[in-house]
Amino acid sequence: MRTGIRAHPEALFAAMAFSAVLSLASATAFPATAQQQTLESITIIAPASPGGGWDQTARAMQEVLQQENIARTVQVQNISGAGGTIGLAQFVTQRKGDAKSLLVGGLVMVGAIQTNQSPVTLDQVTPIARLTGEYEVVVVPASSDVRTMDDLVQRLKADPRAVSWAGGSAGGTDHMLVGLIAQAAGVQPAQVNYIPYSGGGEALASLLGGHVSAGVSSYGEFAGQIAAGQLRALALSAPQRVAGIDVPTLVEQGINVELTNWRGVFAPPGLQDQSRQALAAAIDRMVKSESWQATLRQRDWIDLYQPPQEFAGFLAADRQRVETVLEDIGLVQATGQTR
């Protein structure tokens, strides 16, 4: 496999360490007036159905921004479809220059832009901050006779099409992880029976209804059902065991795959510098608040905060990494055209 997200996890941890240093220094990155300013209103676009990771992120932001008096009123609007690219397109075309709007996005959107050949890309929005990261979890319904990850892999090897996987949009993080698992097991990723859903709630309903063999999502989306005994967690996509999460990693079960799903926030194109700085300062205050830190702990989200300039640099590199992974698992041809 060519160099990609799976092959170089150390790059992520270096970026995380670098981000921690940057966040300490970022208090001086914004004017004092911007640091103290209370915004009148913000609309946060979650480009997916309710219940998924972007929706959860947007609503967590809504709660903290209002609780910390960073913004007086915050609304969340869901625009689902095509891995976030429909919401992205509307955001770019309808909210240009709007200093009261933000868009949640992440690794899923980076992949969906490439697989859907979206005419609108993240080059057309304004990076504000990378916020969080989360590991993926592989689950099966509690009633399934699949007890371990090895059971699932053996069935996948025997008949790839007979094992159906529920996850997010085609080309997103969930799809990438399933393809990487198949590849590591010696199965052609193109043979995988992957069923994409536009939101975590829909994928969860399919799992609980016994309509699919297994599911993949960010851990936080399935944590409640795992704890309640409705879903059985088979593996986590972390490089090593995570404190407080009693789920073995793929790596320790002999599957050399690890993946972290990051999420961030963007402003529309065409903002004046003052407006861009005000939004960036508002998010900077949010991520440093105790309310936000408590949210991270509660939801088992990794703090991957990067302010605008560093986030923009990360995005440029991440697009290249994602393209390589999508090529490796057969979703995108080396020419950049989807198969």
N, C-alpha and C positions, 0 to 999 in steps of 0.2 A: 504493500500500500504506500502511496506517495505521502509526503509530509502533509499532515492535516491536524484537525482538532484532536483526534485520537492519538496521534503519534507524538505530540509534543504537549502533554499536560503541564510540564514545568513552565511553559510560557505563561499559562494562566496564573500560576502561583506567583511568578515574578511580577505580573501585572497587578495582582492583588496587593503584594507588598509595596510596590511602587505607588499604588493608589492610596494606601494608608499614609505614606509620607506626604503625598500631595494634599490629602484632606486636612492634614494638620496645618499646612501652609496656606490653604485656600481662604482662611478668614480674612486675609489681607488682599484677596483677589477682587473684592467688590467694594465699591465706595461705601462709606459709613451710612449714608442716607439710604442706599439700597438694602443694606443689612438690616435696617430697622423698619423699613417701609412695610405697611400692611396693604396688600392688594385688595381692591374692591371685590372683584369676582374673577373666577377662573372656570373654564369648562375643560374637563379632561376627557379626551376621546379614548375609549377602550375599543380597539378595532377587532373585537371578537364578541361572541355571545356571553351573557352573564354566566359566572361560575368558573371561568378559566383564569389562568395566571395573570393575563393583562387586566382583566376585570378586577381581580383581587388587588392588584397593584394600584389601579386607579382609585378604588374605594378606600384602600389604606391611606393613600395620599390625601384623599378628600377629608378623611377623619382627622389626620394629623395637621394638615394645613389650617383647618378651622379651629381645632382644639388649641393650637399654639398661636392663634390669632395672626397667622401669616397671611391668610386671605379670609375675608369676611364671609363670602359665600363661594362654595365649590360644587359644581354639578358634574356628574359623570354621564356620558352619552356612549352607548354601545352601537358600533357599526361593524357588523360581522361579515366575513367572507374572504376567501382566497388568501388565507394566511396573513390577514391584516392589510393586504394591498388595496382592497376596496376602501377601507377607512383611510389609508395613507393617501390615496388619490383624491378623495373628497377633502381631506385636510389641506392638501397642497393647493387645490383649485378653488376652494371656497373660503379659506381662512388666511389667505396671504395678507401679511401685515397686521394680523389680529394679535395684539399683545395680551389677550385674555384667554388664549387657547393653548393647550398642551396635548400631545399625543404620546401614549404609551406604546412602546415597541420592544423588540429584542431579537434574539438569535433566530426565532421562528420567522420573523419578517425578513431578515437577511436572506434566508434560504428561499422563502416564498417569492421574493422579488426575482430571484434567478430562475426558479422552476416555472413560474408563471410568465416569465419574460415581461414583467411589468414595465410599462412605459414611464411610470413614476417611481423614483428610487429615493433612497435616503440622502442622496446628494442634493435633493431639492428641499430638504427641511433643515432646521437649525438645531444642531445637537446642544442639549442643555445639561444632561447628566446621565451617566451610567449609574444605576441604583443598586441592583441586587443580583445575586446568582442563586441558583437552586439546582440540586441534583435531581436526576430523573429516577423514577422507580418503575420496576416491572411488576405487575400484579396479575392475579387471576381471581375469579369469583371464589368466595369461600367454599362453595359447593363443588368446585372443580376437583377432579382426581389428580391434577398436576400439583405435586407437593413441593417440588424443588425446581431451581433453574435448570438443573441437569435434565429433569423430566421434560421440561418444555423444549430444551435444545434437541433432545433425542427425537421428539415428535416432529420438530422442524426439519431435522435431517431426513427423517423417514418420508415425510410428505409436506413440503413447504406450503403448498396451497391449502392443506387441511387445517393449518394453524392460522386463525384470523387474529389480527392485532388491531385494537382500537387506539386511536391517538389523535393528535391535533392535525392541522392542515398538512396537505402533501408538501414535502420538502422542508417541513419544520423540524424542530429539535426532536420530537418524538419519532418522526419518520427516519431521521438520520440515525437515531440510536438503534432502531429496529434493523436498519440496513447494516449498521456496523456489527451488531450481534450476529446477524446471518452470515456476514462476511467472515467473522472470526470463527464461526462454526463450520465454515467450508461450504456454505450454501450461497448460491447466486442471489444477491439482493433483489434482482429483478423478479425472482420467483416468489418473493414474500407477498402474502395476502394482507396488505395493509389497508385499513378502512379509515379514512380521515373524517374528522368531525370539526366543525367550526368553533366549538367551545368545549371546555372540560365537563360541563354539565351533561352534554349530549353523550360524550364518551362514557361517562360514569353510568348513565342510564342504560346504555347498551351492555356494559359489563354486569351491572346488577341484575339485568334481565336475562343474563346467560346467552346473549346473542353473539358474543365473540369469545375466542379462546383466552386472550390475554389483553392487557392494556398497558400503555406507557404514558406517563405524564410526569410533571414536576411533583416532587414528593408532597408538597403542601396541598396540592389539589386532591390527593387521595388519603391524606393523613387521618382524617376523621373516620373514614370508612375502614381503614386498616385498624385503627384503634377499636372500633366498634365490632370488629370481627366479620364485617361484610366482605372485605377483600383480603386476600393473602398476598403479602409482599414477598417476592422471590429474590429481588436483587436491586441494589442501588448503584448508580453510575458514578459514585465517588471514587477517588483514588485509594482511599482507606476508610475504615469504619468511622462513622460519625457519632460523636457522643450524643446520647439521648435518642438515637434512632437504631432500634434493634433489628437491622436488616443487613445481611451480608452483601458485600460489593460483588460486582461482576468479576473484578480482577481476582479476588480471593477464591472464586469458584471456577477459575481457569479460563475466563473469557476476558481477553486483554483489551477491554474497552472502558473508557471513562469519558464523561461529557458533562459540562456545566451549562445550564440554560441561564443566560444573563438577560436582564431587562433594564430598560432605560426610558428616558423621557425627552421629547423633542418639542420645539416651538415651530410655528409656521415659517415659511420663507418671507423675506422682505421686511423683517423687523428693523426698526431703528435701534441703534446701539444702546440707548438708554433703556428701551423696553426689554431688549435681550438681557442686559445686565440685571434688571429688576427681577425677571423670571429666574435667572440663574441664581441670584442671591436668595430668592425665596426658597428654592429647592435646597440650596446650601444650608439654610437655617433649618429646614425640615429634617434633613438627614442627620444633623447634629443634635436634634432635640431628643430628649429622653423618651418622648412618646414614640418616635420613629424607631429608636433602638429597642424599645419594648416590643414593637410590632415585629421587628426582625427576629427577636428571640421567640416570640409566640408562634411565628409561622415557619421557623427554621429556615429563614432566608439568610444567605451569606451577604455581608456588607461589601459591595464592590464599587463603592462610590468613586466616581471620577467627575470633576468639573468640566466645563465645555471644551476647552482646548485639548485636554488629555483624552476626553471621550471621542472627539473627532479623530484623533490619531489612532485610537483603538479601533474605531469603526472601519477605517481604511484597511487596516491589517486583517480584521476579522472577515471582511468580505472575501479576501483572497483565501483564507483558511476554509471558509464555508464552501466556496466554489470547488476547492480540491476535494473535500469530503463528498460533495454531491456527485462529482465525477467518479470518485472511487466506488460509490455504491450504485452507480448507474442511473442516477436521476437527471444528470446534466452531462452532455457530451463535452469533450475537451475544447470544442470550438465555442462553447457557451450556449449552444442551442439545446433545448430540452428534448429528451427522447420520447 
